[in-house]
């Protein structure tokens, strides 16, 4: 006699899950704001948060970088968030923070770059246009900027089976 057991796990990623993760991104951006000349602005932070929530909910974020760009490259203290699906129930959900103060941002502008998932590109042009129209940020197509320094993965924010893995850009 043989005995077998099967487990099935399913979850639905809700707007509540996306808001939980989006709030942590917004908290990181507010800490950068406090440490670095009031940039990004409150309006930018609110728009970035609303955008990441909507795109995470729909499964359209591959990765996004927020931070300071100088000479065409992101510099410290920029942050890159990479989206991932979580397998199993053991998910890490860190507290936001640990933004290093004192980086040289002279001559740099605050900006962001978002890379979409294959699910986004599988949408028709009409579907993508409709989804973009509902977002607070109207992004254009472009080449992803490089980084000056290296990426140091230091945080993971998760809820409902999806996560954003944060890496900070650090100087060599």
Backbone as CSV, one residue per row, in Angstrom:
resi,resn,N_x,N_y,N_z,CA_x,CA_y,CA_z,C_x,C_y,C_z
1,UNK,0.841,-1.160,0.000,0.000,0.000,0.000,0.898,1.237,0.000
2,UNK,0.583,2.178,-0.891,1.336,3.426,-1.012,0.434,4.584,-0.635
3,UNK,0.997,5.478,0.121,0.257,6.655,0.568,0.946,7.885,0.003
4,UNK,0.184,8.788,-0.580,0.784,10.028,-1.082,-0.072,11.213,-0.666
5,UNK,0.581,12.343,-0.539,-0.103,13.574,-0.171,0.280,14.653,-1.173
6,UNK,-0.682,15.439,-1.567,-0.444,16.539,-2.494,-0.889,17.837,-1.846
7,UNK,-0.052,18.841,-1.969,-0.394,20.167,-1.470,-0.499,21.115,-2.640
8,UNK,-1.474,21.974,-2.597,-1.627,23.007,-3.603,-1.681,24.342,-2.892
9,UNK,-0.880,25.269,-3.397,-0.861,26.592,-2.801,-1.189,27.602,-3.893
10,UNK,-2.112,28.493,-3.593,-2.408,29.561,-4.535,-2.621,30.839,-3.749
11,UNK,-2.328,31.935,-4.391,-2.558,33.211,-3.741,-2.919,34.245,-4.794
12,UNK,-3.613,35.240,-4.368,-3.985,36.332,-5.235,-3.259,37.564,-4.750
13,UNK,-2.572,38.230,-5.651,-1.862,39.447,-5.299,-2.857,40.591,-5.376
14,UNK,-3.112,41.199,-4.237,-4.148,42.222,-4.146,-3.539,43.625,-4.117
15,UNK,-4.390,44.612,-4.226,-3.958,46.000,-4.118,-3.376,46.263,-2.731
16,UNK,-3.885,45.580,-1.714,-3.349,45.731,-0.356,-1.899,45.257,-0.300
17,UNK,-1.599,44.127,-0.951,-0.216,43.646,-1.004,0.673,44.670,-1.716
18,UNK,0.204,45.174,-2.850,0.988,46.142,-3.619,1.210,47.426,-2.825
19,UNK,0.210,47.861,-2.081,0.362,49.077,-1.259,1.382,48.864,-0.142
20,UNK,1.393,47.675,0.429,2.356,47.351,1.493,3.787,47.520,0.962
21,UNK,4.059,46.948,-0.194,5.393,47.025,-0.785,5.677,48.448,-1.273
22,UNK,4.688,49.077,-1.913,4.867,50.441,-2.410,5.167,51.442,-1.315
23,UNK,4.563,51.260,-0.148,4.809,52.162,0.984,6.262,52.072,1.441
24,UNK,6.855,50.901,1.336,8.252,50.746,1.736,9.183,51.455,0.753
25,UNK,8.857,51.390,-0.519,9.629,52.130,-1.522,9.513,53.629,-1.242
26,UNK,8.291,54.105,-0.983,8.077,55.530,-0.691,8.851,55.953,0.561
27,UNK,8.922,55.092,1.564,9.680,55.404,2.779,11.162,55.555,2.456
28,UNK,11.694,54.663,1.627,13.090,54.797,1.201,13.315,56.134,0.502
29,UNK,12.395,56.504,-0.378,12.538,57.759,-1.118,12.446,58.971,-0.192
30,UNK,11.591,58.886,0.825,11.506,59.982,1.802,12.812,60.124,2.598
31,UNK,13.458,59.012,2.878,14.737,59.079,3.591,15.811,59.705,2.708
32,UNK,15.811,59.380,1.427,16.735,60.038,0.503,16.438,61.538,0.479
33,UNK,15.162,61.884,0.434,14.752,63.289,0.417,15.317,64.039,1.626
34,UNK,15.207,63.438,2.808,15.691,64.084,4.027,17.211,64.247,4.031
35,UNK,17.902,63.302,3.428,19.364,63.320,3.453,19.996,64.106,2.310
36,UNK,19.248,64.299,1.218,19.844,64.839,-0.001,19.042,65.995,-0.599
37,UNK,19.140,67.153,0.026,18.638,68.413,-0.536,17.163,68.415,-0.918
38,UNK,16.329,67.638,-0.245,14.896,67.654,-0.534,14.500,66.986,-1.827
39,UNK,15.413,66.200,-2.393,15.091,65.476,-3.625,15.001,63.990,-3.326
40,UNK,14.018,63.313,-3.851,12.934,63.773,-4.733,11.911,64.612,-3.959
41,UNK,11.049,65.292,-4.691,10.021,66.120,-4.064,8.892,65.238,-3.532
42,UNK,8.051,65.822,-2.691,6.886,65.081,-2.183,5.994,64.609,-3.329
43,UNK,5.806,65.452,-4.341,4.972,65.085,-5.490,5.582,63.912,-6.249
44,UNK,6.898,63.960,-6.464,7.553,62.841,-7.153,7.383,61.546,-6.364
45,UNK,7.576,61.610,-5.060,7.445,60.406,-4.228,6.035,59.844,-4.330
46,UNK,5.029,60.695,-4.230,3.638,60.234,-4.339,3.383,59.592,-5.696
47,UNK,3.917,60.183,-6.755,3.724,59.625,-8.097,4.466,58.304,-8.274
48,UNK,5.686,58.222,-7.781,6.434,56.961,-7.867,5.724,55.854,-7.079
49,UNK,5.204,56.200,-5.918,4.497,55.209,-5.100,3.240,54.717,-5.822
50,UNK,2.444,55.632,-6.356,1.224,55.238,-7.073,1.560,54.381,-8.290
51,UNK,2.621,54.723,-8.990,3.028,53.963,-10.170,3.458,52.546,-9.789
52,UNK,4.329,52.421,-8.777,4.832,51.092,-8.403,3.698,50.213,-7.887
53,UNK,2.741,50.802,-7.178,1.593,50.035,-6.687,0.791,49.486,-7.858
54,UNK,0.454,50.336,-8.810,-0.355,49.898,-9.953,0.370,48.849,-10.789
55,UNK,1.646,49.075,-11.035,2.389,48.136,-11.883,2.722,46.839,-11.163
56,UNK,2.984,46.885,-9.862,3.196,45.647,-9.104,1.915,44.825,-9.061
57,UNK,0.796,45.481,-8.833,-0.493,44.783,-8.775,-0.750,44.018,-10.067
58,UNK,-0.423,44.645,-11.195,-0.665,44.030,-12.498,0.444,43.066,-12.931
59,UNK,1.567,43.058,-12.210,2.672,42.171,-12.569,3.514,42.689,-13.716
60,UNK,3.628,44.011,-13.847,4.318,44.615,-14.990,5.702,45.170,-14.678
61,UNK,6.163,45.112,-13.417,7.482,45.650,-13.057,8.528,44.548,-13.126
62,UNK,9.548,44.754,-13.941,10.715,43.879,-13.902,11.701,44.459,-12.889
63,UNK,12.141,45.691,-13.128,12.955,46.408,-12.146,12.821,47.907,-12.385
64,UNK,13.106,48.656,-11.331,13.026,50.112,-11.414,14.153,50.691,-10.568
65,UNK,14.762,51.749,-11.087,15.820,52.440,-10.372,15.370,53.867,-10.105
66,UNK,15.538,54.311,-8.869,15.257,55.680,-8.466,16.549,56.256,-7.916
67,UNK,16.895,57.451,-8.371,18.078,58.038,-7.777,18.687,59.157,-8.580
68,UNK,19.921,59.412,-8.258,20.651,60.523,-8.839,21.468,60.034,-10.032
69,UNK,21.394,60.828,-11.106,22.118,60.486,-12.323,23.045,61.647,-12.674
70,UNK,24.288,61.274,-12.954,25.289,62.249,-13.373,26.083,61.631,-14.516
71,UNK,26.334,62.429,-15.545,27.079,61.963,-16.724,26.488,60.681,-17.313
72,UNK,25.151,60.586,-17.315,24.471,59.468,-17.952,24.377,58.191,-17.138
73,UNK,24.868,58.195,-15.898,24.834,56.981,-15.070,24.263,57.276,-13.697
74,UNK,23.573,56.283,-13.133,23.103,56.394,-11.759,24.301,56.301,-10.819
75,UNK,24.237,57.099,-9.742,25.321,57.148,-8.767,24.753,56.868,-7.374
76,UNK,25.648,56.640,-6.408,25.216,56.513,-5.018,24.570,57.827,-4.609
77,UNK,23.409,57.815,-3.995,22.669,56.812,-3.255,21.441,56.265,-3.984
78,UNK,21.551,55.937,-5.257,20.409,55.425,-6.017,20.017,54.025,-5.558
79,UNK,18.740,53.684,-5.786,18.183,52.396,-5.357,17.578,51.672,-6.550
80,UNK,17.859,50.386,-6.680,17.248,49.561,-7.723,16.414,48.483,-7.053
81,UNK,15.173,48.345,-7.511,14.243,47.345,-6.999,13.937,46.353,-8.114
82,UNK,14.175,45.078,-7.866,13.885,44.026,-8.839,12.722,43.193,-8.321
83,UNK,11.700,43.048,-9.148,10.517,42.277,-8.758,10.785,40.790,-8.920
84,UNK,10.184,40.008,-8.018,10.343,38.551,-8.073,9.096,37.881,-7.491
85,UNK,8.820,36.694,-7.988,7.779,35.850,-7.407,8.409,35.075,-6.263
86,UNK,7.659,34.864,-5.202,8.159,34.129,-4.043,7.570,32.728,-4.072
87,UNK,8.421,31.732,-3.979,7.970,30.349,-3.913,7.947,29.905,-2.470
88,UNK,6.872,29.289,-2.071,6.754,28.840,-0.689,6.252,29.957,0.200
89,UNK,6.180,29.681,1.471,5.581,30.639,2.391,6.594,31.453,3.182
90,UNK,7.881,31.123,3.087,8.893,31.829,3.872,9.392,33.036,3.089
91,UNK,8.775,34.172,3.302,9.157,35.391,2.602,9.815,36.371,3.556
92,UNK,10.852,37.004,3.076,11.512,38.051,3.843,10.766,39.351,3.580
93,UNK,10.507,40.095,4.634,9.872,41.398,4.500,10.584,42.360,5.449
94,UNK,11.671,42.943,4.938,12.492,43.833,5.754,11.802,45.172,5.980
95,UNK,12.288,45.883,6.985,11.889,47.263,7.189,12.680,48.129,6.219
96,UNK,12.075,49.215,5.738,12.822,50.105,4.843,13.886,50.871,5.612
97,UNK,14.822,51.420,4.883,15.802,52.269,5.538,17.223,51.955,5.184
98,UNK,18.117,52.377,6.076,19.560,52.214,5.917,20.055,52.863,4.622
99,UNK,19.641,54.094,4.410,20.152,54.879,3.303,21.408,55.589,3.807
100,UNK,22.507,55.411,3.093,23.761,56.002,3.543,23.787,57.500,3.254
101,UNK,24.115,58.307,4.251,24.228,59.747,4.037,25.592,60.115,3.466
102,UNK,25.695,61.336,2.968,26.991,61.888,2.626,27.531,61.609,1.246
103,UNK,26.754,61.007,0.352,27.243,60.768,-1.000,27.322,62.098,-1.755
104,UNK,28.237,62.194,-2.676,28.415,63.403,-3.472,27.398,63.408,-4.615
105,UNK,26.413,64.304,-4.533,25.392,64.403,-5.588,25.520,65.708,-6.375
106,UNK,26.651,66.393,-6.229,26.863,67.650,-6.948,26.728,67.422,-8.451
107,UNK,25.942,68.264,-9.100,25.753,68.175,-10.541,24.855,67.044,-10.997
108,UNK,24.210,66.344,-10.064,23.348,65.214,-10.412,21.878,65.638,-10.384
109,UNK,21.065,64.957,-11.180,19.616,65.176,-11.170,18.941,63.916,-10.659
110,UNK,17.780,64.097,-10.014,17.032,62.940,-9.523,16.105,62.472,-10.636
111,UNK,16.111,61.166,-10.892,15.295,60.595,-11.959,14.999,59.134,-11.646
112,UNK,14.330,58.469,-12.575,14.079,57.036,-12.421,14.041,56.381,-13.788
113,UNK,14.236,55.072,-13.783,14.131,54.272,-15.007,13.432,52.978,-14.648
114,UNK,12.382,52.634,-15.411,11.591,51.437,-15.143,11.686,50.479,-16.318
115,UNK,11.893,49.213,-16.018,11.918,48.160,-17.024,10.713,47.249,-16.786
116,UNK,9.937,47.007,-17.841,8.702,46.232,-17.747,8.951,44.737,-17.940
117,UNK,8.010,43.928,-17.457,8.063,42.474,-17.627,7.578,42.087,-19.020
118,UNK,7.761,40.816,-19.347,7.255,40.302,-20.621,5.728,40.357,-20.659
119,UNK,5.081,40.304,-19.491,3.610,40.410,-19.454,3.154,41.770,-19.986
120,UNK,3.905,42.815,-19.687,3.593,44.156,-20.198,3.713,44.173,-21.720
121,UNK,4.807,43.620,-22.215,5.051,43.647,-23.665,4.128,42.696,-24.414
122,UNK,3.502,41.763,-23.700,2.528,40.868,-24.335,1.185,41.567,-24.565
123,UNK,0.968,42.701,-23.900,-0.267,43.464,-24.102,-0.270,44.089,-25.495
124,UNK,-1.447,44.337,-26.002,-1.540,45.049,-27.276,-1.152,46.507,-27.063
125,UNK,-0.879,47.227,-28.141,-0.550,48.647,-28.036,-1.686,49.413,-27.362
126,UNK,-2.899,49.046,-27.678,-4.074,49.707,-27.091,-4.148,49.445,-25.594
127,UNK,-3.901,48.206,-25.183,-3.934,47.867,-23.751,-2.825,48.602,-22.987
128,UNK,-1.620,48.674,-23.585,-0.524,49.393,-22.921,-0.843,50.886,-22.820
129,UNK,-1.412,51.451,-23.872,-1.767,52.879,-23.852,-2.811,53.158,-22.777
130,UNK,-3.784,52.263,-22.643,-4.824,52.438,-21.619,-4.210,52.345,-20.215
131,UNK,-3.330,51.371,-19.997,-2.681,51.208,-18.696,-1.806,52.420,-18.379
132,UNK,-1.064,52.918,-19.357,-0.200,54.089,-19.142,-1.020,55.329,-18.802
133,UNK,-2.178,55.464,-19.452,-3.025,56.643,-19.220,-3.499,56.728,-17.772
134,UNK,-3.567,55.599,-17.080,-4.028,55.566,-15.693,-2.904,55.811,-14.685
135,UNK,-1.670,55.923,-15.168,-0.518,56.110,-14.280,-0.186,57.584,-14.111
136,UNK,0.361,57.967,-12.958,0.700,59.370,-12.722,1.977,59.816,-13.437
137,UNK,2.762,58.865,-13.922,4.018,59.176,-14.610,3.902,58.663,-16.038
138,UNK,4.188,59.519,-16.992,4.159,59.132,-18.395,5.593,58.904,-18.860
139,UNK,5.982,57.653,-18.912,7.354,57.292,-19.274,7.491,57.151,-20.785
140,UNK,8.692,57.443,-21.256,8.996,57.241,-22.668,9.953,56.062,-22.782
141,UNK,10.147,55.590,-23.987,11.055,54.482,-24.238,12.481,55.022,-24.286
142,UNK,13.410,54.275,-23.722,14.795,54.723,-23.734,15.746,53.601,-23.364
143,UNK,16.995,53.925,-23.378,18.040,52.988,-23.009,18.337,53.137,-21.522
144,UNK,18.441,52.016,-20.853,18.693,52.055,-19.418,20.071,52.636,-19.122
145,UNK,20.124,53.646,-18.238,21.419,54.215,-17.862,22.281,53.193,-17.129
146,UNK,23.567,53.362,-17.224,24.487,52.520,-16.474,24.557,52.975,-15.028
147,UNK,25.476,52.384,-14.298,25.695,52.804,-12.908,27.182,53.090,-12.722
148,UNK,27.447,54.045,-11.856,28.818,54.320,-11.453,28.965,53.724,-10.063
149,UNK,29.696,52.641,-9.971,29.841,51.916,-8.716,29.384,50.482,-8.890
150,UNK,28.785,49.936,-7.846,28.298,48.559,-7.881,26.992,48.470,-7.122
151,UNK,26.224,47.407,-7.380,24.950,47.166,-6.694,25.183,46.273,-5.482
152,UNK,24.626,46.707,-4.353,24.723,45.944,-3.108,23.300,45.609,-2.660
153,UNK,22.896,44.326,-2.802,21.547,43.941,-2.378,21.475,43.958,-0.861
154,UNK,20.482,44.718,-0.341,20.442,44.892,1.106,19.060,44.764,1.737
155,UNK,18.002,44.737,0.967,16.659,44.658,1.540,15.758,43.858,0.595
156,UNK,14.726,43.249,1.169,13.663,42.611,0.400,12.346,43.015,1.019
157,UNK,11.446,43.504,0.186,10.104,43.889,0.629,9.121,42.949,-0.050
158,UNK,8.258,42.305,0.725,7.371,41.322,0.114,6.006,41.304,0.762
159,UNK,5.051,40.815,-0.039,3.677,40.590,0.413,2.960,39.802,-0.664
160,UNK,2.120,38.875,-0.252,1.239,38.170,-1.167,1.899,37.350,-2.253
161,UNK,3.114,36.901,-2.031,3.769,36.042,-3.013,4.650,36.768,-4.015
162,UNK,4.789,38.085,-3.874,5.686,38.855,-4.738,6.602,39.704,-3.869
163,UNK,7.770,40.018,-4.413,8.704,40.840,-3.653,9.402,41.847,-4.548
164,UNK,9.955,42.841,-3.911,10.914,43.750,-4.534,12.210,43.581,-3.770
165,UNK,13.254,43.207,-4.471,14.564,43.065,-3.853,15.330,44.348,-4.120
166,UNK,15.704,45.044,-3.041,16.365,46.335,-3.168,17.876,46.170,-3.186
167,UNK,18.498,46.899,-4.100,19.950,46.999,-4.120,20.302,48.477,-4.152
168,UNK,21.287,48.865,-3.378,21.738,50.248,-3.379,23.005,50.338,-4.237
169,UNK,23.120,51.446,-4.921,24.349,51.688,-5.678,25.366,52.266,-4.720
170,UNK,26.524,51.666,-4.707,27.610,52.093,-3.829,28.814,52.471,-4.692
171,UNK,29.588,53.423,-4.201,30.843,53.794,-4.879,31.874,52.696,-4.693
172,UNK,32.764,52.594,-5.664,33.875,51.636,-5.531,34.800,52.069,-4.439
